[in-house]
Amino acid sequence: MPRLFGTDGVRGLANRELTADLALGLAQAAAAVLTQGRHADAIRAAGRRPVAVLARDPRVSGEFLSSAVAAGLASSGVDVLDAGVIPTPATAYLIDSIRADFGVMVSASHNPAPDNGIKFFSFGGTKLPDVVEDRIESYLGRQKLAPVGDGVGRIQRFADAEDRYVVHLLGTLPHRLDGLKVVLDCAHGAAAGVSPETFKDAGAEVIVIGADPDGININDGVGSTHLEGLQRAVLEHGADLGIAHDGDADRCLAVDAEGNIVDGDMIMAILAVSMKERGKLTDDTLVVTVMSNLGLKKAMAEHGIRVLETKVGDRYVLEALGEHGLALGGEQSGHVIMSEHATTGDGVLTGLHLAAEMARTGRTLADLASVMTVYPQVLVNVRGVDHHALHADEAIAAAVAAAEAELGDTGRVLLRPSGTEPMVRVMVEAADQATAERHAEALADVVRARLAL
């Protein structure tokens, strides 16, 4: 049976794979698991019930799923503070800020509206490690916590959740945004209220698109996965930059004044150089995944910044940041984690600090982004193959070695087996698009020939 938890919680088609019954059961199982151990002993010693923060993005299924989660938690003796529609990073911040015992976010991030998901956060607002998620999954179907009388949890509205988060964001800024004109694309998602308010309070002139959520239009042709509308709006309004969030606002991608895309790698390069200059980049180290562009690594080397690589997934970036006590990391997709201010990727925070660097230096976003040269990157998904045998095949290893020898320090090769299906991802970077495509297709052909099912 496949693992229920994926790389970012439990996701599926709402009311089919992700049902109210499953949401209820997951909440009950999480309550049982996350109220154990030394922290739980402290709760009992204080004579109180555990407290959880609950929030969601605006997709319509979030209404019944969050109600089911609330019911599961309260029936397990957990007091629920329902924050309503707020970004995922706001949920994580609030858990830490009010010292809640754990929290739950109902969201499918950048996925279309019919999908939904459930993410759990532990005390301190951090994502759960795999072993804890596995324990929650193992508790499904077991005897649930079932207190009676005053042991039953209460459900209350977390009325000032959004205001607390906005105040926090503004307090992180090294420089106000006065004089900047910014277009914000909120993906008809959880940032629709918070992001425009915060940028305006920080001093920017703000034009907003994608900020009319109706429950079914989240991520629909807008947001960080559909940048065309943002590019048009930036040019139309003569803005200094555009910022795009995804549905739960844990991502940030940008567009410069000429309409060029500034991705997560480029944003990290800008922030890393700035933080090093200001003495804020711990150990002069940036954490990235293996999918980050070679140009980012070369640019960091030129600025005396070490790059630490992890597996793909912001949770692994977070683990590395925590393990080594580092300040900045993220992914090409726009999950950027500034650990001094957040326990997870925060798209609003990232956008604010990117704009603040423009205001601080007086430089355009295009000028700042020129700190790195993006190498053409080609990704080929080879389906219908025995992905488990990838690293044991000598012919594939030889083909990779030959490609790497030809590319030298002007490119790189990465072959990754899928964790969920019979597929191998072939990624090649090179100094020009044609070379990257040639090597990627050649390696994909070798994988097909050697590992075909």
C-alpha positions as CSV (number, residue, x, y, z in Angstrom):
1,M,0.0,0.0,0.0
2,P,1.5,3.4,-1.0
3,R,2.4,5.9,1.8
4,L,-0.6,8.2,2.5
5,F,1.7,11.2,3.2
6,G,3.5,12.7,0.2
7,T,6.2,15.3,0.2
8,D,3.9,18.0,1.6
9,G,1.2,16.4,3.6
10,V,-1.8,14.4,2.4
11,R,-3.3,15.5,-0.9
12,G,-5.9,14.2,-3.3
13,L,-9.1,15.0,-5.2
14,A,-11.4,16.4,-2.5
15,N,-14.5,14.3,-1.7
16,R,-13.0,11.3,-3.6
17,E,-9.5,10.6,-2.3
18,L,-9.5,13.2,0.4
19,T,-12.8,12.8,2.1
20,A,-14.4,14.3,5.2
21,D,-14.0,10.9,6.9
22,L,-10.3,10.8,6.1
23,A,-9.9,14.4,7.3
24,L,-11.7,13.5,10.6
25,G,-9.5,10.4,11.1
26,L,-6.3,12.1,10.3
27,A,-7.1,14.9,12.8
28,Q,-7.9,12.3,15.5
29,A,-4.7,10.3,14.7
30,A,-2.6,13.5,14.7
31,A,-4.1,14.5,18.1
32,A,-3.1,11.2,19.6
33,V,0.4,11.3,18.2
34,L,1.2,15.0,18.7
35,T,0.0,15.1,22.3
36,Q,2.5,12.4,23.4
37,G,6.0,12.8,24.9
38,R,7.7,15.4,27.1
39,H,5.7,18.3,25.6
40,A,2.5,16.5,26.4
41,D,3.6,16.0,30.0
42,A,4.1,19.7,30.3
43,I,0.6,20.3,29.0
44,R,-0.9,18.0,31.6
45,A,1.2,19.5,34.3
46,A,-0.2,22.9,33.4
47,G,-3.7,21.5,33.8
48,R,-4.8,22.6,30.3
49,R,-5.9,21.0,27.0
50,P,-3.6,21.0,24.0
51,V,-4.1,23.9,21.6
52,A,-4.0,23.7,17.8
53,V,-4.1,26.4,15.1
54,L,-6.3,25.5,12.1
55,A,-6.4,27.4,8.8
56,R,-7.2,26.9,5.1
57,D,-6.9,28.4,1.7
58,P,-10.1,29.6,0.0
59,R,-10.9,26.6,-2.2
60,V,-14.5,25.5,-1.6
61,S,-13.7,22.0,-0.3
62,G,-11.7,23.6,2.5
63,E,-14.9,24.5,4.2
64,F,-16.0,21.0,4.8
65,L,-12.5,19.5,5.2
66,S,-11.5,22.1,7.9
67,S,-14.8,21.5,9.7
68,A,-14.0,17.8,9.7
69,V,-10.5,18.5,11.0
70,A,-11.9,20.8,13.7
71,A,-14.3,18.1,14.8
72,G,-11.6,15.4,14.9
73,L,-9.3,17.6,17.0
74,A,-12.0,18.8,19.4
75,S,-13.4,15.3,19.9
76,S,-9.8,14.3,20.9
77,G,-9.6,16.9,23.6
78,V,-7.8,19.6,21.6
79,D,-8.8,23.3,21.7
80,V,-9.0,24.6,18.2
81,L,-8.2,28.2,17.2
82,D,-9.7,28.5,13.7
83,A,-7.8,31.2,11.8
84,G,-10.0,30.9,8.6
85,V,-8.3,31.7,5.3
86,I,-4.7,32.7,5.7
87,P,-1.4,31.6,4.0
88,T,0.4,28.4,5.1
89,P,3.4,30.4,6.4
90,A,1.0,32.5,8.5
91,T,-0.3,29.3,10.1
92,A,3.3,28.2,10.9
93,Y,4.2,31.6,12.3
94,L,1.1,31.7,14.5
95,I,1.7,28.2,15.9
96,D,5.2,29.4,17.0
97,S,4.1,32.9,18.1
98,I,1.3,31.8,20.5
99,R,3.1,28.6,21.4
100,A,0.3,26.4,20.2
101,D,1.0,22.7,20.6
102,F,0.6,22.0,16.8
103,G,-1.3,23.1,13.8
104,V,-3.1,22.1,10.6
105,M,-3.3,23.8,7.2
106,V,-6.0,22.6,4.7
107,S,-4.6,23.4,1.3
108,A,-3.3,21.9,-2.0
109,S,-0.9,24.8,-2.6
110,H,-0.5,25.4,-6.4
111,N,-2.9,22.5,-7.4
112,P,-6.2,23.2,-9.1
113,A,-9.4,23.9,-7.1
114,P,-10.8,20.3,-7.1
115,D,-7.7,19.1,-5.2
116,N,-7.1,19.7,-1.5
117,G,-4.6,18.7,1.1
118,I,-3.9,18.5,4.8
119,K,-0.5,19.6,6.3
120,F,0.4,19.2,9.9
121,F,2.9,21.4,11.8
122,S,4.5,20.5,15.2
123,F,5.2,22.7,18.2
124,G,7.3,25.7,17.0
125,G,5.5,25.7,13.6
126,T,7.8,23.3,11.8
127,K,6.8,20.6,9.4
128,L,6.7,17.0,10.6
129,P,9.5,14.6,9.9
130,D,8.7,11.4,7.9
131,V,8.8,9.3,11.0
132,V,6.1,11.3,12.7
133,E,3.9,11.3,9.7
134,D,4.2,7.5,9.5
135,R,3.1,7.3,13.1
136,I,0.0,9.4,12.4
137,E,-0.8,7.2,9.4
138,S,-0.3,4.1,11.6
139,Y,-2.9,5.4,14.1
140,L,-5.7,5.6,11.5
141,G,-8.3,3.1,12.5
142,R,-7.0,2.7,16.1
143,Q,-8.8,3.5,19.2
144,K,-9.1,7.3,19.3
145,L,-8.8,9.7,22.2
146,A,-12.4,10.3,23.4
147,P,-12.5,12.5,26.5
148,V,-15.9,13.5,28.0
149,G,-17.2,16.5,29.9
150,D,-14.7,19.3,30.3
151,G,-12.0,17.1,28.6
152,V,-13.6,17.8,25.2
153,G,-11.9,20.5,23.1
154,R,-13.4,23.9,22.3
155,I,-13.5,25.5,18.8
156,Q,-12.9,29.3,18.7
157,R,-12.3,31.9,16.0
158,F,-8.7,33.1,15.9
159,A,-10.0,36.7,15.2
160,D,-6.7,38.6,14.9
161,A,-4.7,35.9,13.1
162,E,-4.2,38.0,9.9
163,D,-3.3,41.2,11.8
164,R,-0.7,39.3,13.9
165,Y,0.9,38.0,10.7
166,V,1.0,41.4,9.0
167,V,2.6,43.0,12.0
168,H,5.2,40.2,12.0
169,L,6.0,40.6,8.3
170,L,6.4,44.4,8.6
171,G,8.7,43.9,11.5
172,T,11.2,41.8,9.5
173,L,11.8,44.5,6.8
174,P,15.3,46.0,6.6
175,H,14.0,48.9,4.5
176,R,10.7,50.4,3.6
177,L,9.3,50.2,0.0
178,D,8.4,53.8,-0.5
179,G,8.7,54.8,-4.2
180,L,8.3,51.3,-5.6
181,K,5.3,50.3,-7.8
182,V,4.5,46.6,-7.4
183,V,2.0,44.4,-9.1
184,L,0.8,41.5,-6.9
185,D,-0.7,38.3,-8.3
186,C,-2.4,36.5,-5.4
187,A,-3.6,33.5,-7.4
188,H,-7.1,33.9,-6.1
189,G,-5.7,32.3,-3.0
190,A,-4.8,32.7,0.6
191,A,-2.7,35.8,0.1
192,A,-5.5,37.8,-1.4
193,G,-6.0,39.8,1.8
194,V,-2.6,39.7,3.5
195,S,-0.2,40.4,0.6
196,P,-1.7,43.7,-0.7
197,E,-2.3,45.0,2.8
198,T,1.3,44.3,3.8
199,F,3.0,45.8,0.7
200,K,0.8,48.9,1.1
201,D,1.7,49.3,4.8
202,A,5.4,48.9,3.8
203,G,5.1,52.0,1.6
204,A,4.7,50.5,-1.9
205,E,2.2,51.6,-4.6
206,V,0.3,48.4,-5.2
207,I,-1.7,47.1,-8.2
208,V,-3.4,43.8,-7.5
209,I,-4.6,40.9,-9.8
210,G,-5.8,37.5,-8.9
211,A,-7.3,38.6,-5.6
212,D,-11.0,37.7,-6.0
213,P,-11.2,34.1,-4.6
214,D,-14.6,32.5,-5.1
215,G,-13.7,29.0,-4.0
216,I,-13.2,27.5,-7.4
217,N,-10.8,30.0,-9.3
218,I,-7.7,29.4,-7.1
219,N,-4.6,29.0,-9.3
220,D,-6.8,29.1,-12.4
221,G,-4.6,30.9,-15.0
222,V,-3.1,33.1,-12.3
223,G,-0.3,32.9,-9.7
224,S,3.2,31.5,-9.7
225,T,2.3,28.7,-12.2
226,H,0.8,31.1,-14.7
227,L,3.0,34.3,-14.9
228,E,1.7,35.6,-18.3
229,G,-1.0,37.8,-16.7
230,L,1.5,39.3,-14.2
231,Q,4.0,40.0,-17.0
232,R,1.3,41.9,-18.9
233,A,0.2,43.8,-15.9
234,V,3.8,44.9,-15.0
235,L,4.3,46.3,-18.5
236,E,0.8,47.9,-18.7
237,H,1.2,49.7,-15.4
238,G,4.9,50.6,-15.8
239,A,5.6,48.8,-12.5
240,D,9.1,48.3,-11.0
241,L,8.4,44.6,-10.4
242,G,5.7,42.0,-10.1
243,I,5.3,39.3,-7.4
244,A,3.4,36.1,-7.9
245,H,2.2,33.8,-5.1
246,D,0.6,30.3,-5.3
247,G,-2.6,29.3,-3.7
248,D,-1.4,29.0,-0.2
249,A,1.3,31.7,-0.6
250,D,4.3,29.7,0.4
251,R,6.0,30.5,-3.0
252,C,7.2,33.7,-4.6
253,L,8.2,34.2,-8.2
254,A,8.9,37.7,-9.6
255,V,8.8,39.6,-12.9
256,D,11.2,42.6,-13.6
257,A,10.1,45.9,-15.1
258,E,10.8,44.5,-18.6
259,G,8.5,41.5,-18.0
260,N,11.3,39.0,-17.6
261,I,10.8,36.2,-15.1
262,V,12.9,36.1,-11.9
263,D,12.7,32.6,-10.5
264,G,13.4,31.1,-7.1
265,D,17.1,30.6,-7.9
266,M,17.6,34.2,-8.9
267,I,15.7,35.4,-5.9
268,M,17.9,33.4,-3.6
269,A,21.0,34.7,-5.4
270,I,19.9,38.3,-4.8
271,L,19.0,37.7,-1.1
272,A,22.1,35.6,-0.4
273,V,24.5,38.3,-1.7
274,S,22.5,41.0,0.2
275,M,22.5,39.0,3.4
276,K,26.2,38.3,3.2
277,E,26.9,42.0,2.7
278,R,24.9,42.8,5.8
279,G,26.3,40.0,7.9
280,K,23.0,38.1,7.9
281,L,24.0,35.0,6.0
282,T,25.1,32.4,8.6
283,D,28.4,30.8,7.7
284,D,28.1,32.4,4.3
285,T,26.1,29.4,3.2
286,L,23.0,29.0,1.0
287,V,20.9,25.8,1.0
288,V,19.4,24.6,-2.3
289,T,18.1,21.4,-3.8
290,V,19.9,19.4,-6.5
291,M,17.5,20.9,-9.1
292,S,18.8,24.5,-8.6
293,N,20.5,25.9,-11.7
294,L,24.2,25.6,-12.2
295,G,24.3,29.3,-12.7
296,L,23.3,29.9,-9.1
297,K,26.1,27.8,-7.8
298,K,28.7,29.5,-10.0
299,A,27.4,32.9,-8.9
300,M,27.6,32.0,-5.3
301,A,31.1,30.8,-5.7
302,E,32.1,34.1,-7.2
303,H,30.7,35.9,-4.2
304,G,32.4,33.6,-1.6
305,I,29.1,31.9,-0.7
306,R,29.1,28.1,-0.1
307,V,26.2,26.1,-1.5
308,L,24.8,23.1,0.4
309,E,22.6,20.8,-1.7
310,T,19.7,18.6,-0.5
311,K,17.1,16.3,-2.1
312,V,14.2,17.9,-3.9
313,G,11.6,19.2,-1.5
314,D,11.4,22.2,0.7
315,R,11.2,19.9,3.8
316,Y,14.7,18.8,3.1
317,V,15.9,22.3,2.7
318,L,14.3,23.1,6.1
319,E,16.0,20.1,7.7
320,A,19.4,21.2,6.4
321,L,18.8,24.8,7.6
322,G,17.9,23.5,11.1
323,E,20.7,21.0,11.3
324,H,23.4,23.5,10.4
325,G,21.8,26.6,11.9
326,L,21.7,28.4,8.6
327,A,19.7,31.4,7.5
328,L,18.6,31.0,3.9
329,G,17.6,28.3,1.5
330,G,15.0,27.3,-1.0
331,E,14.0,25.9,-4.4
332,Q,13.9,27.1,-8.0
333,S,10.0,26.9,-7.8
334,G,10.0,29.9,-5.4
335,H,9.9,28.2,-2.0
336,V,12.3,30.5,-0.2
337,I,13.0,30.0,3.5
338,M,14.4,32.8,5.6
339,S,14.9,31.0,8.9
340,E,15.4,34.1,11.0
341,H,11.8,35.1,10.3
342,A,9.9,31.9,9.2
343,T,9.8,28.2,9.8
344,T,8.7,27.4,6.3
345,G,8.7,28.9,2.8
346,D,6.9,32.3,2.8
347,G,6.0,33.9,-0.4
348,V,4.8,37.2,1.1
349,L,8.0,37.5,3.2
350,T,10.2,36.7,0.3
351,G,8.5,39.2,-2.0
352,L,8.8,41.9,0.6
353,H,12.5,41.3,1.2
354,L,13.2,41.2,-2.6
355,A,11.4,44.6,-3.0
356,A,13.3,45.9,0.1
357,E,16.6,45.1,-1.5
358,M,15.6,47.1,-4.6
359,A,14.6,50.0,-2.3
360,R,17.8,49.7,-0.2
361,T,20.2,49.7,-3.2
362,G,18.2,51.8,-5.7
363,R,18.9,49.1,-8.3
364,T,16.3,47.6,-10.7
365,L,15.3,44.0,-10.3
366,A,16.9,43.2,-13.7
367,D,20.2,44.6,-12.4
368,L,20.0,42.7,-9.2
369,A,19.1,39.5,-11.0
370,S,22.2,39.8,-13.3
371,V,24.2,38.5,-10.3
372,M,23.7,35.1,-11.9
373,T,23.6,33.7,-15.4
374,V,20.9,31.1,-15.9
375,Y,22.1,28.0,-17.7
376,P,19.6,26.4,-20.1
377,Q,18.0,23.5,-18.3
378,V,16.2,20.6,-20.1
379,L,14.1,18.1,-18.2
380,V,12.8,14.9,-19.8
381,N,10.5,12.5,-17.9
382,V,11.0,9.0,-19.1
383,R,7.9,7.0,-18.2
384,G,7.2,3.2,-18.2
385,V,10.7,2.2,-16.9
386,D,12.1,0.3,-13.9
387,H,13.1,3.4,-12.0
388,H,14.3,1.2,-9.1
389,A,17.1,-0.1,-11.2
390,L,18.4,3.3,-12.4
391,H,21.5,3.6,-10.2
392,A,22.6,-0.1,-10.6
393,D,22.7,0.0,-14.5
394,E,26.3,0.3,-15.7
395,A,25.4,1.3,-19.2
396,I,23.4,4.3,-17.9
397,A,26.2,5.2,-15.6
398,A,28.7,5.1,-18.5
399,A,26.4,7.3,-20.6
400,V,26.1,9.9,-17.8
401,A,29.9,9.9,-17.3
402,A,30.5,10.5,-21.0
403,A,28.0,13.4,-21.1
404,E,29.5,14.9,-18.0
405,A,33.0,14.6,-19.5
406,E,31.9,16.5,-22.6
407,L,30.1,19.2,-20.7
408,G,33.0,19.7,-18.2
409,D,32.3,22.7,-16.0
410,T,29.9,24.3,-18.5
411,G,27.0,22.0,-17.6
412,R,25.8,19.1,-15.5
413,V,23.7,16.0,-15.6
414,L,21.1,14.7,-13.0
415,L,19.1,11.5,-13.3
416,R,16.4,11.0,-10.6
417,P,14.0,8.1,-10.1
418,S,10.4,9.1,-9.3
419,G,9.3,8.3,-5.8
420,T,5.8,7.5,-6.8
421,E,5.6,6.0,-10.3
422,P,7.8,4.1,-12.9
423,M,9.5,7.1,-14.2
424,V,13.1,8.6,-14.4
425,R,13.7,12.3,-14.6
426,V,16.6,13.3,-16.8
427,M,17.9,16.8,-16.3
428,V,20.7,18.4,-18.3
429,E,22.1,21.9,-18.0
430,A,24.5,23.3,-20.6
431,A,25.9,26.6,-21.8
432,D,23.3,26.6,-24.7
433,Q,19.8,25.2,-25.2
434,A,20.8,22.9,-28.2
435,T,23.6,21.2,-26.2
436,A,21.3,20.6,-23.2
437,E,18.5,19.2,-25.4
438,R,20.9,16.9,-27.3
439,H,22.4,15.3,-24.1
440,A,19.0,15.1,-22.4
441,E,17.4,13.2,-25.3
442,A,20.4,10.9,-25.7
443,L,20.4,10.0,-22.1
444,A,16.6,9.5,-22.1
445,D,17.0,7.1,-25.0
446,V,19.6,5.1,-23.0
447,V,17.2,5.0,-20.0
448,R,14.3,3.8,-22.2
449,A,16.5,1.1,-23.8
450,R,17.9,-0.2,-20.6
451,L,15.0,0.0,-18.2
452,A,11.9,-0.4,-20.3
453,L,9.2,-2.5,-18.5
